[in-house]
Amino acid sequence: MRTPTRRRGVRVDGPRRVRSGSRRSAGFTLLELTVALVLLALLSAVLFGSLKLAGRSANRGEAKADATASMRLAEEFLRTNLEGQHPLRMRRMAQFPLLFSGSADSLTYASELPARVAAGGVWLFRLRVLADDPKSPLVLERMVPDLTADAQPAFHDADRSVLADGIAKIAIGYYGRDPGTLANAVEPTWRDHWDDPQRLPLLIRIDVTPLSGEAWPRLVVAPREAPDAGCRSWNPQAGICAGV
């Protein structure tokens, strides 16, 4: 038997055997590291997906807000422009026809342009959709009318303003009476074209359908001028203008 010895005040009882597994080095095992990396990857994927979804929602919301704002501006301009129509008549043509014509998808009328645009004045406008354009825009063409011409003016080289892009179609309706009828003889009705060159319709209805999204709110406008305005010598029996 070995007797315990002392070394520098420390009692030494002899060699000790360290039991295997009683102590392990600090750190992670390969399995723990793998699990942690998998969890981190899952959390990153979830976070990335949430951020991507939020970004798409924000972009859709911003695009919808921009489209709504453009729609409201376009409708407000059209309402003001159509309500302020001027009953201009051709002075050299028989019966002095009005500068107004309307079909189911196109409308031509005379109205005042704000002074901040092209120095203002009364212009001739045409509203329609350019279906052959890739952007399918709703446009308002304008030109200075020549009232002394021998025929209705054509929109050659006319100025053009885009009211909105991505429009599938417009449907225009006109509320009034048949040409030549007396004011109180028949009740006015809605129709998809206007053939009376002597009188304006009582109401104009415009429905705009975009390529995507909801249709615009229906626009119904009443011209401020009388249906037979613009004529100094009106023949109520024949429903024609005898002089301007």
GITACOR-V568748 format. One record per residue. N is the residue number from 1. PHI is phi in radians with two decimals (none if undefined). OMEGA is omega in degrees with one decimal (* if undefined). Layout:
n:N phi:PHI omega:OMEGA
n:N phi:PHI omega:OMEGA
This chain:
n:1 phi:none omega:179.6
n:2 phi:-1.53 omega:-180.0
n:3 phi:-1.52 omega:179.6
n:4 phi:-1.10 omega:178.4
n:5 phi:-2.01 omega:177.5
n:6 phi:-1.97 omega:177.3
n:7 phi:-2.33 omega:178.6
n:8 phi:0.94 omega:174.9
n:9 phi:1.37 omega:180.0
n:10 phi:-1.93 omega:-179.3
n:11 phi:-1.44 omega:179.0
n:12 phi:-2.03 omega:-177.9
n:13 phi:-1.63 omega:-179.4
n:14 phi:2.05 omega:-178.7
n:15 phi:-1.14 omega:177.5
n:16 phi:-1.96 omega:179.6
n:17 phi:-1.73 omega:177.7
n:18 phi:-1.39 omega:-177.7
n:19 phi:-1.28 omega:-178.4
n:20 phi:-1.15 omega:178.1
n:21 phi:1.57 omega:-179.5
n:22 phi:-1.33 omega:179.3
n:23 phi:-2.51 omega:176.9
n:24 phi:-2.36 omega:-177.3
n:25 phi:-1.22 omega:179.4
n:26 phi:-1.21 omega:179.3
n:27 phi:2.29 omega:-178.4
n:28 phi:-1.93 omega:173.0
n:29 phi:-1.44 omega:-179.8
n:30 phi:-1.08 omega:179.6
n:31 phi:-1.14 omega:178.9
n:32 phi:-1.10 omega:179.4
n:33 phi:-1.14 omega:178.3
n:34 phi:-1.10 omega:178.9
n:35 phi:-1.08 omega:179.7
n:36 phi:-1.10 omega:179.1
n:37 phi:-1.15 omega:178.5
n:38 phi:-1.12 omega:178.1
n:39 phi:-1.10 omega:178.4
n:40 phi:-1.12 omega:178.4
n:41 phi:-1.12 omega:178.9
n:42 phi:-1.13 omega:178.8
n:43 phi:-1.12 omega:178.8
n:44 phi:-1.13 omega:179.3
n:45 phi:-1.13 omega:178.8
n:46 phi:-1.11 omega:-179.6
n:47 phi:-1.13 omega:179.0
n:48 phi:-1.12 omega:178.3
n:49 phi:-1.10 omega:178.8
n:50 phi:-1.15 omega:179.0
n:51 phi:-1.14 omega:179.1
n:52 phi:-1.15 omega:178.1
n:53 phi:-1.13 omega:178.4
n:54 phi:-1.12 omega:178.1
n:55 phi:-1.13 omega:178.2
n:56 phi:-1.13 omega:178.7
n:57 phi:-1.10 omega:179.0
n:58 phi:-1.13 omega:179.8
n:59 phi:-1.15 omega:178.1
n:60 phi:-1.14 omega:178.6
n:61 phi:-1.11 omega:179.2
n:62 phi:-1.17 omega:178.9
n:63 phi:-1.14 omega:178.9
n:64 phi:-1.15 omega:178.4
n:65 phi:-1.12 omega:178.5
n:66 phi:-1.13 omega:179.6
n:67 phi:-1.14 omega:179.0
n:68 phi:-1.13 omega:179.3
n:69 phi:-1.12 omega:178.8
n:70 phi:-1.12 omega:179.4
n:71 phi:-1.09 omega:-178.9
n:72 phi:-1.14 omega:178.4
n:73 phi:-1.12 omega:-179.4
n:74 phi:-1.13 omega:-179.3
n:75 phi:-1.17 omega:179.1
n:76 phi:-1.14 omega:177.9
n:77 phi:-1.14 omega:179.7
n:78 phi:-1.10 omega:179.6
n:79 phi:-1.07 omega:-179.9
n:80 phi:-1.11 omega:-177.0
n:81 phi:-1.20 omega:-178.6
n:82 phi:-1.32 omega:178.6
n:83 phi:-1.18 omega:-179.2
n:84 phi:-1.66 omega:-179.2
n:85 phi:-1.06 omega:174.6
n:86 phi:-1.90 omega:-178.6
n:87 phi:-1.39 omega:178.7
n:88 phi:-1.34 omega:179.9
n:89 phi:-2.20 omega:175.8
n:90 phi:-1.25 omega:-170.0
n:91 phi:-1.54 omega:-178.3
n:92 phi:-1.87 omega:-180.0
n:93 phi:-1.61 omega:-178.1
n:94 phi:-1.06 omega:178.0
n:95 phi:1.11 omega:171.6
n:96 phi:0.84 omega:-176.5
n:97 phi:-1.16 omega:177.6
n:98 phi:-1.26 omega:170.8
n:99 phi:-1.48 omega:179.1
n:100 phi:-2.68 omega:173.8
n:101 phi:-2.67 omega:-177.4
n:102 phi:-2.57 omega:172.9
n:103 phi:-2.15 omega:-177.4
n:104 phi:-1.23 omega:-176.8
n:105 phi:-2.27 omega:-179.9
n:106 phi:-2.65 omega:-178.3
n:107 phi:-2.43 omega:177.9
n:108 phi:-2.08 omega:-176.8
n:109 phi:-2.75 omega:178.1
n:110 phi:-1.90 omega:180.0
n:111 phi:-2.71 omega:-176.8
n:112 phi:-1.54 omega:177.0
n:113 phi:-1.72 omega:179.1
n:114 phi:-0.98 omega:-175.8
n:115 phi:-1.11 omega:-179.5
n:116 phi:-1.30 omega:179.6
n:117 phi:-1.97 omega:175.1
n:118 phi:0.93 omega:176.3
n:119 phi:1.15 omega:174.3
n:120 phi:1.27 omega:-178.7
n:121 phi:1.67 omega:178.8
n:122 phi:-1.64 omega:-177.4
n:123 phi:-2.12 omega:173.0
n:124 phi:-1.74 omega:-175.7
n:125 phi:-2.00 omega:171.2
n:126 phi:-2.40 omega:-179.8
n:127 phi:-1.83 omega:179.3
n:128 phi:-2.89 omega:175.7
n:129 phi:-1.86 omega:176.8
n:130 phi:-1.51 omega:-176.0
n:131 phi:-1.20 omega:-179.1
n:132 phi:-1.47 omega:176.9
n:133 phi:-1.51 omega:-179.7
n:134 phi:-1.01 omega:179.8
n:135 phi:-1.47 omega:-179.6
n:136 phi:0.80 omega:-174.9
n:137 phi:-1.48 omega:168.1
n:138 phi:-1.59 omega:-172.2
n:139 phi:-2.08 omega:174.2
n:140 phi:-2.17 omega:178.6
n:141 phi:-1.52 omega:-179.0
n:142 phi:-2.53 omega:178.9
n:143 phi:-2.73 omega:175.9
n:144 phi:-1.44 omega:-176.0
n:145 phi:-1.34 omega:174.4
n:146 phi:-1.83 omega:-175.4
n:147 phi:-1.32 omega:-179.1
n:148 phi:-1.70 omega:-179.9
n:149 phi:-1.29 omega:-179.5
n:150 phi:-1.58 omega:179.9
n:151 phi:-2.56 omega:177.6
n:152 phi:-1.06 omega:-176.3
n:153 phi:-1.16 omega:175.3
n:154 phi:-1.86 omega:-174.8
n:155 phi:-1.58 omega:175.3
n:156 phi:-1.54 omega:179.0
n:157 phi:0.98 omega:180.0
n:158 phi:-1.39 omega:172.6
n:159 phi:-1.20 omega:-174.7
n:160 phi:-2.40 omega:175.4
n:161 phi:-2.12 omega:179.0
n:162 phi:-1.59 omega:179.0
n:163 phi:-1.47 omega:-179.4
n:164 phi:-2.90 omega:175.2
n:165 phi:-1.80 omega:175.7
n:166 phi:1.22 omega:-179.2
n:167 phi:-1.80 omega:-180.0
n:168 phi:-1.32 omega:-179.1
n:169 phi:-2.91 omega:169.6
n:170 phi:-2.19 omega:177.4
n:171 phi:-2.17 omega:-175.2
n:172 phi:-1.97 omega:177.1
n:173 phi:-2.13 omega:-176.3
n:174 phi:-2.29 omega:-177.4
n:175 phi:-1.90 omega:-179.0
n:176 phi:3.13 omega:-177.4
n:177 phi:-1.87 omega:177.9
n:178 phi:-1.17 omega:179.1
n:179 phi:-1.03 omega:175.5
n:180 phi:1.48 omega:-180.0
n:181 phi:-1.46 omega:178.4
n:182 phi:-1.29 omega:-174.0
n:183 phi:-1.06 omega:-175.4
n:184 phi:-1.87 omega:-176.1
n:185 phi:-1.39 omega:-178.0
n:186 phi:-2.34 omega:177.0
n:187 phi:-1.40 omega:177.0
n:188 phi:-1.20 omega:-179.9
n:189 phi:-2.38 omega:175.3
n:190 phi:-1.48 omega:178.1
n:191 phi:-2.57 omega:-176.5
n:192 phi:-1.67 omega:174.6
n:193 phi:-2.68 omega:-179.3
n:194 phi:-2.22 omega:-173.9
n:195 phi:-1.89 omega:-175.9
n:196 phi:-1.45 omega:179.6
n:197 phi:-1.43 omega:-175.0
n:198 phi:-1.85 omega:-175.4
n:199 phi:-2.34 omega:174.1
n:200 phi:-1.43 omega:174.0
n:201 phi:-1.20 omega:178.1
n:202 phi:-1.26 omega:179.7
n:203 phi:-2.43 omega:174.6
n:204 phi:-2.22 omega:-178.2
n:205 phi:-2.07 omega:-178.4
n:206 phi:-2.24 omega:174.8
n:207 phi:-2.01 omega:-178.0
n:208 phi:-1.98 omega:179.3
n:209 phi:-2.03 omega:178.7
n:210 phi:-1.37 omega:177.6
n:211 phi:-1.15 omega:177.7
n:212 phi:-2.44 omega:-179.8
n:213 phi:1.61 omega:-177.1
n:214 phi:-1.38 omega:177.8
n:215 phi:-1.19 omega:177.3
n:216 phi:-1.18 omega:172.3
n:217 phi:-1.05 omega:-178.2
n:218 phi:-1.10 omega:179.5
n:219 phi:-1.86 omega:177.6
n:220 phi:-2.13 omega:-173.6
n:221 phi:-2.21 omega:174.6
n:222 phi:-1.92 omega:176.1
n:223 phi:-1.00 omega:-177.2
n:224 phi:-1.26 omega:-179.2
n:225 phi:-1.38 omega:176.8
n:226 phi:-1.16 omega:-178.6
n:227 phi:-0.99 omega:-179.1
n:228 phi:-1.85 omega:-177.2
n:229 phi:-1.22 omega:178.3
n:230 phi:1.50 omega:-177.7
n:231 phi:-2.15 omega:179.5
n:232 phi:-1.43 omega:-179.5
n:233 phi:-2.22 omega:-175.5
n:234 phi:-1.68 omega:177.3
n:235 phi:-1.74 omega:-176.0
n:236 phi:-1.20 omega:-179.8
n:237 phi:-1.23 omega:-178.9
n:238 phi:-1.57 omega:-179.2
n:239 phi:1.19 omega:179.6
n:240 phi:-2.29 omega:178.2
n:241 phi:-1.71 omega:-179.1
n:242 phi:-1.79 omega:179.8
n:243 phi:-3.13 omega:179.1
n:244 phi:-2.12 omega:*
